[in-house]
């Protein structure tokens, strides 16, 4: 019985050796601490006066940016709770394109304020309930103050595009770039009843280091980072008829191994002549369709190039699939996979197809398209680092202009909607019963983390600025925010600092959901990594079984059979 009793007192081992577990308050503390560190990393990059981060990856490649999503993507976070914050920045970037830094800063602030409630023994579930109600209410308040605009109102769209770029490296050139962005989005926007849809993929962005940001331009057509395949071809075609071919203009290798026995030079000549004849037939089909420009997704044989050049046809090979799709939209051509199916009706048209030298490379421009549903933004800057950052800024700006066109509601920037919502939430919180009221009040405090960060990054006194902002907001001046460039509190609407409502709604949703998810975790179990098979086990048989036992190597181990003969 004693033995049984001993057995009964033995510890129950559930987890593998090396597995780690943190429970209760400790787990919550760790998770919140990790999320707060992530928020602190991006905190200083918020707003027009925000600082940039230099990120160096394992290969030594350098990225300089203040884009929240890019920073978090590049730093390769390990902590599971911190990964959730990285996730919300990615989601926000994919959904609305802008506000990635704000979403992470707000999520960090929500968790920080929740921590003070947890230390006061407020149960996390109550905090989560309070936060969810407050988030829903915040979105309603933002909706109430938002202004409806005309979806294709160019002046409003320009203001929104400029506001998006105010926080980026390209701030000084924002007027020119905003003009390009709005023009590009309006070119590809499609109207369905009264609503607009914008497919950002229709806007091609090409970048080339060299020159300055001012040299960036919009091309009403497609720019291909390829050159014309043969020097004998024309490098400029006007009123071009364009064939888009998704098959190789070369002799395909046979599927099975084939062997050709050639015994004399004449046979060799016949073989080569036959190859040339086949290529000539291919090119004749192209010429027969009436095409003057050939854009091929696959390769073009040297001999085929020669025949095309003789016919005065401009040809480009190995065009990317995505570019082929854009070209089909822009020129009205059909992508042909079999040359037998190539007819005049399948050809597209463009006013001008020409080759242009960009720095040391030659690129092909297809301009003046029939249906310019695809446009290209050609971005330039002094160095590769800068041109990469310009591309990121342009992406954010394109997305916010799209957001407004699809959901034409705007709010002011500079932290004014967050401060307005915080004031409203404090008043509304009084109607809640129990400890949820405390959570809602903390939600209001967290919303003010965004104007606080803006003031801090601008070198203003954060407390004085916030109290000044609150007092003006309470008087009913809902557009009052922090004018970071002038370092004072002012009317954001008259300063043309305007943001889409969709972005603000997404920030509140993403941040509150992430914070609630992290708060609900009270147990973190990290299993140990598998040690893998023991040495020698992957060979199939255990060591020492490689073949037969010693002495049985062939028939040498058998007794002498000479006496049996």
C-alpha positions, -999 to +999 in steps of 0.1 A: +000+000+000+029+023+008+042+018-027+008+027-041+007+058-019+041+068-032+029+063-067-002+084-060+020+113-049+041+112-081+039+144-102+020+141-135+042+151-164+022+165-193+047+185-212+079+174-229+113+183-213+123+218-222+087+230-226+079+264-209+047+275-193+038+309-178+004+312-161-021+338-148-008+373-140+027+365-151+016+355-186-005+386-189+023+408-178+048+393-203+024+396-232+015+432-223+052+441-219+061+426-253+032+445-270+042+477-253+078+474-266+065+470-301+044+501-297+074+520-283+095+511-314+071+527-338+059+555-314+086+579-324+079+575-361+043+589-359+034+621-376+051+646-399+079+652-373+084+615-367+118+600-370+129+572-394+142+538-386+172+522-402+167+484-405+195+460-414+186+425-424+206+393-421+221+398-456+232+434-447+205+451-468+195+484-454+159+498-453+153+534-441+116+541-434+090+554-410+062+532-424+049+512-394+041+481-415+075+480-431+093+485-398+075+456-381+078+434-411+116+438-413+124+434-376+114+397-375+096+396-341+098+364-320+074+369-291+040+355-298+020+385-284+042+409-303+035+390-335-002+399-330+007+436-332+028+429-363-003+412-377-026+442-372-001+465-389-001+441-419-039+439-419-043+477-417-018+481-446-037+456-468-071+470-459-066+507-460-029+513-467-023+540-441-026+543-403-003+513-396+017+532-370-014+547-353-030+512-350+001+498-332+004+529-310-033+527-300-031+489-293+000+495-271-018+523-252-049+501-247-028+473-232-009+497-210-041+512-195-055+477-191-025+467-171-032+493-145-068+479-142-055+443-138-033+454-109-064+468-093-079+433-096-103+441-124-109+409-143-096+409-179-129+397-192-146+428-178-119+450-194-124+432-227-162+438-226-157+475-217-132+479-246-154+462-271-184+485-262-162+516-262-147+506-296-182+502-311-192+536-297-160+553-309-167+542-345-203+556-341-189+590-329-164+591-357-192+584-382-212+612-367-185+639-372-174+626-406-182+648-437-196+633-469-178+644-500-182+638-538-163+606-546-145+621-576-140+656-562-104+662-573-096+690-548-106+668-518-087+639-532-056+660-536-058+672-500-061+635-488-032+624-509-010+652-496-020+646-460-009+609-464+025+621-477+030+648-450+044+622-426+068+607-451+102+615-465+086+629-497+068+658-478+085+686-498+075+671-531+040+660-519+021+685-542+035+670-574+033+634-563-003+639-550-013+653-584+002+621-600-016+598-575-050+614-579-047+614-617-037+577-617-066+566-594-092+586-614-078+570-646-085+535-634-116+541-613-148+523-625-183+537-618-210+512-610-244+529-604-233+556-580-204+538-564-168+537-576-144+508-574-107+511-578-083+482-585-049+494-573-033+466-593-042+485-625-017+512-615+018+500-623+047+515-602+082+514-618+111+529-599+146+539-610+173+554-589+188+586-605+177+622-609+154+637-583+119+631-570+107+659-592+116+638-623+089+613-613+061+612-639+028+596-648+026+577-681-009+571-696+000+536-706+024+509-696+062+511-690+081+478-695+115+475-679+127+456-711+145+466-742+137+459-779+152+425-787+170+434-820+190+465-830+176+463-866+140+469-853+124+503-853+127+519-818+096+540-823+062+529-838+032+553-841-004+541-843+009+506-834-011+475-837+000+453-808+000+415-806+003+400-771+017+365-774+019+340-746+039+314-766+076+311-775+087+322-809+113+295-810+116+258-817+105+238-787+126+209-775+110+175-778+093+160-747+111+127-752+148+121-759+154+121-796+184+113-817+191+125-852+218+108-872+234+131-897+260+115-921+268+144-945+268+182-946+238+183-969+216+166-942+228+192-917+219+220-940+184+205-946+179+202-908+188+239-902+168+250-932+138+232-918+142+249-884+144+283-902+113+275-922+094+267-891+105+300-875+096+318-907+061+303-907+057+315-871+068+350-880+046+350-911+015+343-890+024+374-869+030+395-900-002+381-916-023+395-886-011+430-894+008+435-861+035+462-860+045+455-824+050+421-807+051+418-769+060+382-760+058+366-726+083+338-736+115+338-756+121+349-792+147+329-812+176+349-829+164+339-864+128+349-855+142+382-843+159+386-877+127+379-897+106+403-874+133+430-879+131+425-917+094+430-916+099+462-896+081+449-864+091+461-829+094+431-805+100+427-768+104+393-751+100+379-716+074+404-705+060+397-670+026+380-668+012+409-646+024+434-673+007+413-700-026+415-681-022+453-677-013+456-714-044+436-724-066+460-703-049+491-716-046+483-754-077+462-758-056+433-772-063+396-765-035+375-751-029+347-776-015+314-766-015+298-801-002+316-832-029+300-853-054+319-833-038+353-840-060+375-862-064+412-867-094+414-843-070+402-815-047+431-818-046+461-795-037+497-803-016+525-789-006+559-803+031+555-795+054+526-787+090+537-782+122+529-765+136+554-740+168+554-721+163+557-683+198+561-667+218+532-680+188+510-690+166+510-720+128+507-713+099+504-737+069+528-732+035+520-746+016+553-745-017+567-757-037+535-752-072+529-764-087+522-730-062+537-705-074+515-677-038+509-668-014+537-660+022+537-648+039+559-622+076+562-630+093+571-597+128+587-595+150+597-567+187+603-559+195+568-545+180+534-542+171+539-505+152+570-512+133+557-543+122+526-522+108+550-496+091+570-523+074+538-535+061+530-500+048+566-497+031+563-531+015+530-521+000+545-489-012+576-508-029+555-536-046+534-510-061+564-491-074+580-523-090+547-532-105+544-497-122+578-501-135+571-536-150+538-524-163+553-491-166+591-496-164+602-459-136+623-444-124+635-410-097+659-400-062+647-391-038+659-364-053+638-336-086+658-337-110+628-343-093+608-315-095+636-290-132+643-300-140+606-296-122+604-262-142+633-248-175+617-260-165+582-246-158+597-211-193+612-210-208+580-223-188+558-199-209+573-170-239+555-183-222+521-179-227+501-148-200+483-127-163+480-136-169+483-174-171+520-168-135+520-157-125+501-189-144+526-211-126+555-194-093+538-200-102+534-236-107+571-238-073+577-223-057+553-248-073+572-278-054+603-266-021+584-270-022+594-307-023+633-302+001+628-273+026+610-296+022+637-323+029+665-298+059+646-283+074+640-317+070+676-327+090+687-296+059+703-280+050+698-243+026+668-245+006+676-213+001+713-220-008+706-256-033+679-247-051+700-220-053+729-245-067+705-272-093+691-247-105+725-236-111+736-272-127+703-281-152+705-252-163+740-265-175+721-296-146+728-320-144+693-334-118+700-361-092+713-336-061+692-337-023+694-334-008+713-363+026+696-360+044+718-386+035+750-368+039+734-334+005+746-321-031+736-317-052+747-347-081+740-370-071+710-391-098+715-418-086+750-427-050+736-428-062+709-453-051+681-430-078+655-440-079+618-437-104+591-448-130+579-423-123+543-434-087+546-421-098+558-387-124+531-384-099+504-393-074+517-367-099+516-339-112+481-350-077+466-355-062+480-322-091+471-300-094+435-314-057+429-309-057+443-274-088+422-264-072+391-278-039+396-258-059+404-226-079+372-228-047+351-227-038+338-192-016+308-201+013+306-225+027+271-232+057+269-254+065+233-264+101+223-268+115+217-302+118+181-313+153+169-310+150+150-343+160+113-350+191+099-332+223+098-352+223+070-377+186+064-375+178+080-408+195+052-427+166+028-420+185+001-401+202+004-368+240+006-368+257-027-373+230-041-396+245-028-428+243-060-448+250-096-434+269-106-403+306-110-406+317-143-421+287-144-445+302-123-472+292-144-503+299-181-500+333-177-483+318-186-450+307-221-461+326-253-453+350-267-479+329-287-503+358-303-521+352-338-505+317-340-519+329-341-555 
